[in-house]
Amino acid sequence: MNLSDLGDRICILGPSNSGKSTLADAIARKRNLAAIHLDQLYHLPDTDWEARTKDEFIALHDAAIAGERWVMDGNYSVGMPQRFQRATGLILLDISTRASLLRYFRRTLLEKERRGALKGGRDSIKWNMIHHIAVTTPKNRKRYLAMFEQLDLPKVRLSSVRAIKECFWAWDLAR
């Protein structure tokens, strides 16, 4: 599938630390779309990942999806129905739990700056995040795959880190 087949409002779903934000930024640059990182809408800037209220998040989310040209990364099921209704394409990153954990440790230990990070936020190893990736994410992967299969949108499933890298190459995306 060509990148243009996904249209001008693309959702990227997948487990934590699968590369959603990096892919969203690369697509945004290539297609001249606004990159919207749901983590930045859900969490307050200049905090250690403190969540906004549900109403604040939904207001920010719904304002973002009202735009005509965007690529949005993140899951946050509370906004999925209206997000999918506006979307013209979907990408599912379906990498393994092991790969997500490795990427999490690399990100928190080695990367000073990363795409999709909170303004002024601090990335550090957190036990609740390890638990989320190791225990919650496997259940969510099944749910995301079921949603992916049900949605009648142009869509791409990338089921490994290698598949994501090949996608960058095929779509001529720059990291």
C-alpha positions as CSV (number, residue, x, y, z in Angstrom):
1,M,0.0,0.0,0.0
2,N,1.2,3.5,-0.8
3,L,1.3,6.0,2.0
4,S,-1.0,8.3,0.1
5,D,-3.7,5.6,0.2
6,L,-4.1,6.2,3.9
7,G,-5.5,9.7,3.2
8,D,-5.0,12.9,5.2
9,R,-6.1,11.7,8.7
10,I,-4.1,8.8,9.8
11,C,-4.3,7.0,13.2
12,I,-1.3,5.0,14.5
13,L,-2.1,2.4,17.2
14,G,0.2,0.0,19.0
15,P,1.8,-0.9,22.2
16,S,3.8,1.5,24.3
17,N,7.3,2.0,22.9
18,S,6.5,0.5,19.5
19,G,7.6,3.6,17.6
20,K,4.3,5.3,17.0
21,S,5.5,8.8,17.6
22,T,8.6,8.4,15.5
23,L,6.5,7.0,12.6
24,A,3.9,9.8,13.1
25,D,6.6,12.5,12.9
26,A,8.1,10.9,9.8
27,I,4.8,10.7,8.0
28,A,3.9,14.2,9.1
29,R,7.1,15.6,7.5
30,K,6.6,13.5,4.3
31,R,2.9,14.4,3.8
32,N,2.8,17.8,5.4
33,L,0.4,16.7,8.0
34,A,0.1,17.9,11.6
35,A,1.7,15.4,14.0
36,I,-0.5,14.9,17.1
37,H,0.9,12.8,19.9
38,L,-1.9,11.7,22.3
39,D,0.5,11.4,25.2
40,Q,1.0,15.1,25.0
41,L,-2.7,15.8,25.1
42,Y,-3.4,13.2,27.9
43,H,-0.6,14.3,30.2
44,L,0.2,17.7,31.6
45,P,3.4,19.4,30.4
46,D,6.3,19.9,32.8
47,T,5.2,17.0,35.0
48,D,6.3,13.4,35.5
49,W,3.5,12.1,33.3
50,E,0.6,13.5,35.4
51,A,-2.7,13.0,33.6
52,R,-5.2,15.7,32.7
53,T,-8.8,15.3,33.7
54,K,-10.8,13.1,31.3
55,D,-12.9,16.2,30.3
56,E,-9.7,18.2,29.5
57,F,-8.3,15.3,27.5
58,I,-11.5,14.7,25.5
59,A,-11.7,18.5,24.7
60,L,-8.1,18.6,23.4
61,H,-8.6,15.3,21.5
62,D,-11.8,16.3,19.8
63,A,-10.3,19.7,18.8
64,A,-7.3,17.9,17.3
65,I,-9.4,15.4,15.3
66,A,-11.5,18.3,13.9
67,G,-8.6,19.3,11.7
68,E,-8.5,18.2,8.1
69,R,-4.9,17.0,7.9
70,W,-3.2,15.0,10.7
71,V,-1.4,11.9,11.7
72,M,-2.2,10.9,15.3
73,D,-0.3,8.4,17.4
74,G,-1.6,6.8,20.6
75,N,-4.3,4.6,21.8
76,Y,-6.5,6.1,24.6
77,S,-9.7,4.1,24.0
78,V,-11.8,6.9,25.5
79,G,-11.4,8.8,22.2
80,M,-11.3,5.9,19.7
81,P,-14.9,6.0,18.4
82,Q,-14.8,9.7,17.3
83,R,-11.1,9.4,16.2
84,F,-11.9,6.4,13.9
85,Q,-15.0,8.1,12.6
86,R,-12.7,11.0,11.3
87,A,-9.8,8.9,10.3
88,T,-9.0,8.1,6.6
89,G,-6.4,5.5,7.3
90,L,-5.0,3.3,10.1
91,I,-1.6,1.9,10.9
92,L,-1.2,-0.8,13.6
93,L,2.2,-1.4,15.0
94,D,2.0,-4.9,16.5
95,I,5.4,-5.6,17.8
96,S,6.2,-8.1,20.5
97,T,6.1,-7.4,24.3
98,R,9.8,-8.2,24.4
99,A,10.6,-5.6,21.7
100,S,8.5,-3.0,23.6
101,L,10.3,-3.6,26.8
102,L,13.7,-3.4,25.2
103,R,12.7,-0.2,23.5
104,Y,11.4,1.2,26.8
105,F,14.7,0.6,28.6
106,R,16.7,2.0,25.7
107,R,14.5,5.1,25.6
108,T,14.6,5.8,29.3
109,L,18.3,5.0,29.8
110,L,19.9,6.2,26.6
111,E,17.8,8.8,24.8
112,K,18.0,12.4,25.9
113,E,15.3,13.6,23.6
114,R,12.6,11.7,21.8
115,R,9.6,12.3,19.6
116,G,6.3,12.6,21.3
117,A,7.9,13.4,24.7
118,L,6.2,15.7,27.2
119,K,7.4,19.3,27.2
120,G,9.6,19.5,30.2
121,G,8.7,15.9,31.1
122,R,11.1,13.4,32.5
123,D,11.5,9.8,31.2
124,S,12.7,7.4,33.9
125,I,12.2,3.7,34.5
126,K,8.9,3.2,36.3
127,W,7.7,-0.1,37.7
128,N,4.1,0.7,36.7
129,M,5.2,1.2,33.1
130,I,7.1,-2.1,33.1
131,H,3.9,-3.7,34.4
132,H,1.8,-2.0,31.8
133,I,4.1,-3.2,28.9
134,A,4.5,-6.7,30.3
135,V,1.0,-7.4,31.6
136,T,-1.5,-5.0,30.1
137,T,-0.1,-4.6,26.6
138,P,-0.5,-8.3,25.6
139,K,-4.2,-8.0,26.3
140,N,-4.5,-4.7,24.5
141,R,-2.6,-6.1,21.4
142,K,-5.5,-8.6,20.9
143,R,-8.0,-5.8,21.3
144,Y,-6.2,-3.5,18.9
145,L,-5.9,-6.3,16.3
146,A,-9.7,-7.1,16.6
147,M,-10.4,-3.3,16.1
148,F,-8.0,-3.2,13.2
149,E,-9.7,-6.1,11.5
150,Q,-13.2,-4.6,12.0
151,L,-12.5,-1.1,10.7
152,D,-13.3,-0.4,7.1
153,L,-10.5,2.0,6.4
154,P,-7.3,1.7,4.3
155,K,-4.9,0.1,6.8
156,V,-1.5,-1.3,7.3
157,R,-0.4,-3.8,10.0
158,L,3.3,-3.8,10.8
159,S,4.0,-6.9,13.0
160,S,7.7,-6.5,13.8
161,V,10.4,-3.9,14.3
162,R,11.8,-5.1,11.0
163,A,8.5,-4.5,9.2
164,I,8.5,-1.0,10.6
165,K,12.0,-0.3,9.3
166,E,11.0,-1.8,5.9
167,C,8.0,0.6,5.9
168,F,10.2,3.6,6.5
169,W,12.3,2.5,3.5
170,A,9.3,1.7,1.2
171,W,7.6,5.0,2.0
172,D,10.9,6.9,1.8
173,L,10.5,8.3,5.3
174,A,13.3,10.1,7.2
175,R,13.7,9.5,10.9
